[in-house]
Amino acid sequence: MTYTEKFTWAGKELTIKRETSPVAVLSAESAQIKLEKINVNDPALRPSNYARAEGTVLPIFQAEGVRLDLSKRTKEPMNFWHRNMDCDELIFCYKGAIHWETELGNIALQSGEMFVIPKGVAHRSLPPPDSKEENIVIELKINGAIAKLI
């Protein structure tokens, strides 16, 4: 059997064909590095914005130029406007629905939909008026190049 591995960077692609799988290893040991997973449905992961409009999102991952936040807004809309001056925000509605008011216009997201709020644009989120469930939103903050959906 032949295994194919593709590398892509800076618009270039390299294809390597090998006889063994690149993940076939005899052992892998590290006290510092391990695979971790979280379940965004876990009730223990509850941001302070869950039932409080003035609450905040829960940071769940951060690296240079990138931060991933979890929002679980239930009934109350944000009672303030927010303007992120450092980064673009990719908003992904994982569960439920969420409405966004921005100075560029309003948008409603259903489960599985996403959009980008450009850096510096004022916005706030509101759960649907008839929301009876938890609305789970993943927010990816991207610092650097202008983010856009392809």
C-alpha positions in Angstrom: 0.0 0.0 0.0 1.2 3.5 -0.8 0.4 6.5 1.6 0.2 10.0 0.2 0.9 13.1 2.3 0.3 16.6 1.0 2.0 19.7 2.4 0.7 23.2 1.5 2.2 26.5 2.5 2.4 30.0 0.9 0.5 28.8 -2.2 2.9 25.9 -2.8 2.2 22.2 -2.6 4.5 19.2 -2.0 3.3 15.6 -2.3 5.2 12.8 -0.7 4.4 9.1 -1.3 5.6 6.6 1.3 5.3 2.9 2.1 4.2 3.5 5.8 1.6 5.8 7.2 3.1 9.1 8.6 1.3 8.4 11.9 2.5 4.8 12.2 4.9 5.2 15.1 6.3 2.8 17.6 5.8 5.2 20.5 5.3 8.9 21.3 6.1 10.2 24.7 6.1 13.7 26.2 5.4 15.2 29.6 4.5 18.6 28.0 2.7 17.7 24.8 -0.6 15.7 24.6 -3.8 15.7 22.6 -6.6 17.3 24.4 -10.3 17.7 23.5 -13.2 19.6 25.0 -16.9 19.2 24.5 -18.6 22.6 23.9 -21.9 21.0 25.0 -20.4 20.3 28.5 -22.6 22.2 31.1 -19.4 22.8 33.1 -18.1 25.1 30.3 -20.4 28.0 31.1 -19.2 31.5 30.2 -20.4 34.4 32.4 -22.6 35.6 29.5 -24.8 32.5 29.8 -27.6 34.2 31.7 -26.2 37.7 32.2 -26.2 40.2 29.4 -23.1 42.0 30.8 -21.2 38.7 31.1 -18.3 37.7 28.9 -17.3 34.8 26.7 -15.1 31.9 27.9 -11.6 31.8 26.3 -10.8 28.2 25.4 -7.7 28.5 23.2 -5.0 31.1 22.6 -1.9 31.3 20.5 0.0 34.2 18.9 -2.5 36.2 16.9 -5.5 33.8 17.5 -8.0 33.3 20.3 -11.0 31.0 20.4 -13.9 31.9 22.7 -17.0 30.1 23.7 -20.3 31.9 24.1 -23.5 30.4 25.4 -26.1 33.1 25.4 -29.5 32.1 26.6 -32.2 34.8 26.9 -30.7 38.2 27.5 -29.2 40.3 24.6 -26.0 42.1 25.1 -26.9 45.5 26.7 -23.9 47.2 25.2 -22.1 47.5 21.9 -18.6 46.0 21.4 -15.9 47.2 19.0 -12.8 44.9 18.7 -9.9 47.1 17.6 -7.3 44.3 17.6 -8.7 41.6 15.4 -11.4 40.3 13.0 -13.9 38.0 14.5 -15.2 34.8 12.8 -18.5 34.0 14.4 -19.8 30.4 14.1 -23.2 29.4 15.4 -22.7 25.8 16.6 -26.2 25.3 18.2 -29.4 27.2 18.3 -29.5 30.6 16.7 -28.1 34.1 17.3 -28.8 37.6 15.9 -26.0 40.2 15.4 -26.5 43.9 15.1 -23.6 45.7 13.5 -23.0 49.1 12.1 -22.7 47.4 8.7 -26.1 45.8 9.0 -27.9 43.0 10.9 -27.4 39.2 10.4 -29.1 36.2 11.9 -27.2 32.9 12.2 -28.7 29.4 12.4 -26.9 26.3 13.6 -24.0 25.6 11.2 -23.7 29.2 9.8 -20.9 31.7 10.2 -19.8 35.2 9.3 -16.9 37.6 9.8 -17.1 40.9 11.8 -14.2 43.1 10.5 -11.8 44.7 12.9 -13.2 48.0 14.4 -16.9 47.3 13.5 -19.4 47.9 16.4 -21.6 44.9 17.1 -23.7 43.1 19.7 -25.4 39.8 19.9 -29.0 39.0 20.7 -30.6 35.5 21.1 -33.8 35.0 19.1 -36.9 36.4 20.9 -38.5 33.0 21.2 -35.3 31.2 22.2 -36.0 28.3 24.6 -32.6 26.6 24.3 -29.0 27.4 24.8 -27.3 29.1 21.9 -23.7 28.0 21.5 -21.4 30.3 19.5 -17.7 29.8 18.8 -15.8 33.1 18.3 -12.4 33.0 16.5 -10.5 36.2 17.0 -7.8 36.6 14.3 -5.1 39.3 14.7 -3.1 40.1 11.6 -4.3 39.9 8.0 -7.9 40.8 7.2 -10.0 37.7 7.5 -12.6 36.8 4.9 -14.7 33.8 4.1 -13.8 32.0 0.9 
